[in-house]
Amino acid sequence: MKPQLKPVRPVTPEEYDEQSAGLRPRLLAAHAKLRTANSSVLIHLGGVDGAGKGAVVRLINDWLDPRGVSTVAFDLATDDEQRRPPMWRYWQALPSRGRIGLFFGSWYRDIVVERVNGDLKRKVFERRMDRINTLERMLVAENTLVLKLWLHIGKDEVRHRLEHLEENPELHWRWLPKKLEPLEFYRESKEVSEELLSRTNTRHAPWRMVDASENRMRNLAVGRLLLETLEAALRLKSPSQGAKPAPIPKTLPKRRLAAVDLTPKLDDDWYGRKLERNQHRLADLSWKLADSRRSLLCVFEGWDGAGKGGAIRRLVGSLDPRLFNVTSYAAPTDEERAHHYLWRFWRHLQAPGRIAIFDRSHYGRVLVERVEGFAAETQWKRAYAEINDFEQQLVESKVVICKFWLHISPEEQLRRFKKREEVPFKRYKITAEDWRNRDKWNAHEAAVEDMLQRTHTVPAPWTVVPANDKNFARIEVLKTVVRELEKVLE
Amino acid sequence: MKPQLKPVRPVTPEEYDEQSAGLRPRLLAAHAKLRTANSSVLIHLGGVDGAGKGAVVRLINDWLDPRGVSTVAFDLATDDEQRRPPMWRYWQALPSRGRIGLFFGSWYRDIVVERVNGDLKRKVFERRMDRINTLERMLVAENTLVLKLWLHIGKDEVRHRLEHLEENPELHWRWLPKKLEPLEFYRESKEVSEELLSRTNTRHAPWRMVDASENRMRNLAVGRLLLETLEAALRLKSPSQGAKPAPIPKTLPKRRLAAVDLTPKLDDDWYGRKLERNQHRLADLSWKLADSRRSLLCVFEGWDGAGKGGAIRRLVGSLDPRLFNVTSYAAPTDEERAHHYLWRFWRHLQAPGRIAIFDRSHYGRVLVERVEGFAAETQWKRAYAEINDFEQQLVESKVVICKFWLHISPEEQLRRFKKREEVPFKRYKITAEDWRNRDKWNAHEAAVEDMLQRTHTVPAPWTVVPANDKNFARIEVLKTVVRELEKVLE
């Protein structure tokens, strides 16, 4: 649906003074309250060059407390940024709880520029727009209000402003050096922008069109929209309420964990031989990976005591330490807690050529957070689609994903817990929490089964590893990784 | 002083099993305790290629709980890294409290490689070594123990290992592709390394030489040094105790704040004209800066109510939002608190071409933290030299630094506080804390005077701005920045 430009009436300087004097204290008061609220605000600022985006950035910083506003201007991607999925740099810059993020030249600008330059096929263009909608819906669902401002001026006004500029060289600094571009590309930009505005004008994050042909009018319009957004952000309840649960993707019939055959074993002799062979093979492949534009992500989930640590150690045992990185995800830090739950996983994405290993992962959302009630039902139900989308983005930027569920029986777990308590230097591995989790075996089992069913996708499938026998499990993990790498590297 | 290689006796496999079985539980127990301790450990791993550094990385991850160890392998700097001071990327990776950072190819490798390649003049080489010593002393003083392991093997052993490798192609993956380099550069590397080892073999962070010619012997030696270091880390008291206060650099005679002339005023008419002229000038210069390899850092400190926010707004008023970034430093987050106090300032350094504005800054250490007792006397006394060194590194990577102290009288502050309480939309600016700080005016004044005296350096001087008149102060700030930029850009 195309967003509409509401006709507004010009204001006199006196009216402006009066109305802005009424707005500003309310804006500051609302902004001060936001600081301790459970929500954040993301502002996108769009419009043709010359529409006064810079002036609006300054206005917002002037009318609000600038310490609570992070203005982020996105320019060409640096090489670190180019080596990650396109959304990576935006994720890094998302505002934390209580703050306002002001994005200037953001995911919208990228795709307009690429499309106008002819670098983006229609299908990719559409997919990128849909991805933006998905991301914004996700942010809104977790209490980040998204205010999208589009500053509108007509072609005549653009021309008029450029002429004024030509005549007043002392104003040149207001424009980027490439100051004649806006007119040359006006028609193409307009078409692309209009399509973008229609397709991303969603219910949860609509575009707000601002008539920017006159400054006073524009400032008041921006001020009012800001106030409306801030007040809406303050009214938000905790993210668990409000949002409707998303439809759950089901990719497979449910897998019963109880049906997993846990009997496979590997004797030490065979284990030793297979370990050596597969480690060498993996080391070879890791150098090939380093020379390629691809990377590898291995996700390890499993019961407490299932042997994640041991499997990870065998996996990296033959790898050059420069080529891999193990990140253990325990409780989030306060910075992480103040962001969307996926933020900390975006944060540690590796550059191409490298191997990232997640010891526990973003699946915590649908496992421990679900079982312990840290995430409400609407939240974890929504998470399956969000996680699939996250992994899809990784796959599109050439990440090979291997996901392991290390499965043991409750009896085997008990045996291992007891053994850990007996061995002095393994005692640190077992805590009261492990025993508590064990009591909730059934709840965890249901969560795992749902996870396997709903996130087992073609580009990022799960491997359920029978792990009652450690030898067997370790080789199984190594073999799977070797196989997946061979598929893409050879 | 040259570090010594202690002669050790080879161990039999049986002795090895027995001794490692004794070591490992103690290592794990110490590592488990470190998690909740008030200290961290940084391990540097050095030695010629082929000495078995990769194997030692794996050993450490195997003998300790790998979740508490961050192994960071530094390779060529990315362009984001090249655009910052050389130490920037290492600062990003320093271990937080309770953790072990294992640096593989770190600040030591950089300078050996550059020196062997002839890219580093003797004087620069020496300065870089001294800087390493300074940084390590600083880390040790704040409870990061630094364990520097140098794996030693003789030239014959290197040759022997290479020959063994030639004959066993299945082992090739253990070596980087450039596997013949070690011998070619052996002599030069050895000379450079020996000088490096001598000069950086300090009392607070000595090199520990490990005979790496035989694996069992090497493993046990590494294990024992690790245990010794972990146990020392656990014995550390809070950083305030222990360390001796550093000698305080005095660059200037003490400046009495009371002697600052606070009468200068600027009427609104003149102010308007000067504001416009200087803002245009600055906007011009900011584009020139963007084209240069330089950047600008403006530090704002001053009394509560002195008008930092207003001065910052006028300073950036004419700037393109893509060119600057304002960071407000309030209380640190928990991730920041778990690092050295300078970590969060390193974290937000801008790339060249940009303007960074710090609203409050690293000077908090010698101002509010001193006055409120958050930093002990030894800590804030040490901080003057640490801050000067930090700024010196910025200056060396072409950052222009302008530091402002906005000065008002206690009477003017009282007037402003009262006025803020009267104006509804300014009320958010004044808190109980502001009134409490006011009661400690004298203590703050002494801290400011010490700061001005001890950190007013040639490359990074302070500007004390009389700010009883806001017009005057804002123009003074703008003029100073314009003048400093003109010096380097024109």
Interface residues (C-beta under 8 A of the other chain):
Chain A: R24 P25 R26 L27 L28 A29 H31 A32 G54 V57 R58 N61 D62 D65 P66 R67 T71 A73 D75 T78 D79 D80 F104 G105 E170 W173 R174 L176 P177 H280 A283 D284 S286 W287 G309 I312 R313 V316 G317 S318 D320 P321 R322 L323 N325 V326 S328 A330 T333 D334 E335 A351 D359 P424 F425 K426 Y428 K429
Chain B: R24 P25 R26 L27 L28 A29 H31 A32 G54 V57 R58 N61 D62 D65 P66 R67 T71 A73 D75 T78 D79 D80 F104 G105 E170 W173 R174 L176 P177 H280 A283 D284 S286 W287 G309 I312 R313 V316 G317 S318 D320 P321 R322 L323 N325 V326 S328 A330 T333 D334 E335 A351 D359 V423 P424 F425 K426 Y428 K429
